[in-house]
């Protein structure tokens, strides 16, 4: 019984640590890509700016999350899985961005931050799956 409890605490601790690191990577990546988005937004339509920064962000995120958040090697296979998951995430998040801007009237400079709050937990779990091959820690 104690062994089962210890294993559950260890699994929970690993997930919490990975999520904390995922958030750190995400914060740094978000700051960098948001600044890029704002700069591109001066010369491009917001959807194009968002698309460019999304691609840059995915590539940076794949590398940093593999190395730092999940302490694994980024392989061709895991990168492909990561990119596929983020393409799906992109399609869904772009729809939410357009909804926020066009339907609710939220300013295009604020809308991506709201999209981020919706997709962060989803992206953590899908990133973990893509980069480690595990949905949850195996005991």
PLY file of the C-alpha trace (Angstrom):
ply
format ascii 1.0
element vertex 139
property float x
property float y
property float z
element edge 138
property int vertex1
property int vertex2
end_header
0.00 0.00 0.00
2.75 2.47 0.95
4.63 1.60 -2.24
1.53 2.46 -4.32
1.15 5.82 -2.53
4.87 6.59 -3.00
4.64 5.75 -6.72
1.59 7.99 -7.12
3.36 10.86 -5.33
6.43 10.35 -7.51
4.31 10.33 -10.67
2.49 13.45 -9.50
5.79 15.10 -8.63
7.22 14.35 -12.06
4.14 15.73 -13.79
4.20 18.86 -11.62
7.90 19.40 -12.33
7.38 18.85 -16.05
4.41 21.21 -16.08
6.39 23.87 -14.19
9.22 23.59 -16.71
6.72 23.58 -19.58
5.31 26.84 -18.20
8.81 28.36 -17.92
9.58 27.45 -21.52
6.16 28.69 -22.54
6.58 32.04 -20.79
9.94 32.71 -22.43
8.70 31.49 -25.80
5.49 33.51 -25.47
7.35 36.72 -24.64
9.65 36.26 -27.61
6.94 35.30 -30.07
4.53 37.95 -28.78
7.15 40.64 -29.35
7.69 39.21 -32.84
3.91 39.19 -33.37
3.63 42.86 -32.36
6.47 43.82 -34.69
5.02 41.86 -37.61
1.57 43.25 -36.85
2.89 46.69 -37.81
3.39 45.56 -41.41
1.23 42.44 -41.86
-2.40 41.44 -41.17
-2.86 39.94 -37.70
-3.62 36.43 -38.99
-0.39 36.39 -41.04
1.59 37.72 -38.08
0.05 35.06 -35.88
0.87 32.32 -38.39
4.53 33.30 -38.69
5.02 33.59 -34.95
3.20 30.31 -34.42
5.69 28.45 -36.65
8.67 30.08 -34.93
7.16 29.31 -31.54
6.51 25.65 -32.37
10.09 25.03 -33.46
11.56 26.76 -30.41
9.06 25.00 -28.16
9.82 21.54 -29.56
13.51 21.88 -28.89
13.27 23.54 -25.46
10.52 21.27 -24.17
12.28 18.12 -25.30
15.56 19.14 -23.68
14.37 20.99 -20.59
10.74 20.16 -19.74
10.72 16.45 -20.52
14.50 15.79 -20.49
14.44 13.74 -23.65
16.16 13.83 -26.99
14.32 15.50 -29.85
14.20 12.94 -32.63
12.81 13.21 -36.12
9.83 11.08 -35.10
9.06 13.11 -31.98
9.46 16.38 -33.91
6.97 15.16 -36.54
4.50 14.14 -33.81
5.01 17.49 -32.08
4.48 19.45 -35.32
1.33 17.47 -36.22
-0.14 18.10 -32.78
0.70 21.79 -33.04
-0.80 22.04 -36.52
-4.05 20.82 -35.02
-3.59 23.22 -32.13
-2.85 26.03 -34.58
-6.02 25.38 -36.57
-8.16 25.39 -33.47
-6.42 28.33 -31.82
-6.59 30.44 -34.98
-10.35 29.89 -35.06
-10.55 31.01 -31.45
-8.37 34.04 -32.23
-10.63 35.06 -35.11
-13.68 34.55 -32.90
-12.21 36.75 -30.17
-11.27 39.51 -32.64
-14.16 39.43 -35.10
-17.09 38.34 -32.94
-16.34 39.60 -29.45
-14.35 42.68 -30.54
-11.28 41.93 -28.44
-8.27 43.88 -29.70
-5.97 41.81 -31.97
-3.01 42.54 -29.67
-4.81 41.07 -26.65
-6.62 38.14 -28.27
-3.57 35.83 -28.59
-3.01 36.06 -24.84
-6.55 34.83 -24.23
-6.07 32.02 -26.74
-2.96 31.04 -24.81
-4.88 30.56 -21.57
-7.24 28.12 -23.25
-4.58 26.08 -25.03
-1.80 25.85 -22.41
-3.11 22.77 -20.54
-4.07 21.07 -23.81
-0.66 21.78 -25.30
1.15 20.48 -22.20
-0.50 17.08 -22.40
-0.16 16.83 -26.16
3.50 17.97 -26.05
4.28 15.38 -23.42
2.69 12.70 -25.57
4.50 13.84 -28.71
7.95 14.18 -27.16
7.97 11.27 -24.72
5.40 8.91 -26.22
3.60 8.89 -22.87
0.26 10.42 -22.00
0.99 9.89 -18.32
3.94 8.59 -16.35
4.15 4.81 -16.33
4.56 3.37 -12.84
0 1
1 2
2 3
3 4
4 5
5 6
6 7
7 8
8 9
9 10
10 11
11 12
12 13
13 14
14 15
15 16
16 17
17 18
18 19
19 20
20 21
21 22
22 23
23 24
24 25
25 26
26 27
27 28
28 29
29 30
30 31
31 32
32 33
33 34
34 35
35 36
36 37
37 38
38 39
39 40
40 41
41 42
42 43
43 44
44 45
45 46
46 47
47 48
48 49
49 50
50 51
51 52
52 53
53 54
54 55
55 56
56 57
57 58
58 59
59 60
60 61
61 62
62 63
63 64
64 65
65 66
66 67
67 68
68 69
69 70
70 71
71 72
72 73
73 74
74 75
75 76
76 77
77 78
78 79
79 80
80 81
81 82
82 83
83 84
84 85
85 86
86 87
87 88
88 89
89 90
90 91
91 92
92 93
93 94
94 95
95 96
96 97
97 98
98 99
99 100
100 101
101 102
102 103
103 104
104 105
105 106
106 107
107 108
108 109
109 110
110 111
111 112
112 113
113 114
114 115
115 116
116 117
117 118
118 119
119 120
120 121
121 122
122 123
123 124
124 125
125 126
126 127
127 128
128 129
129 130
130 131
131 132
132 133
133 134
134 135
135 136
136 137
137 138
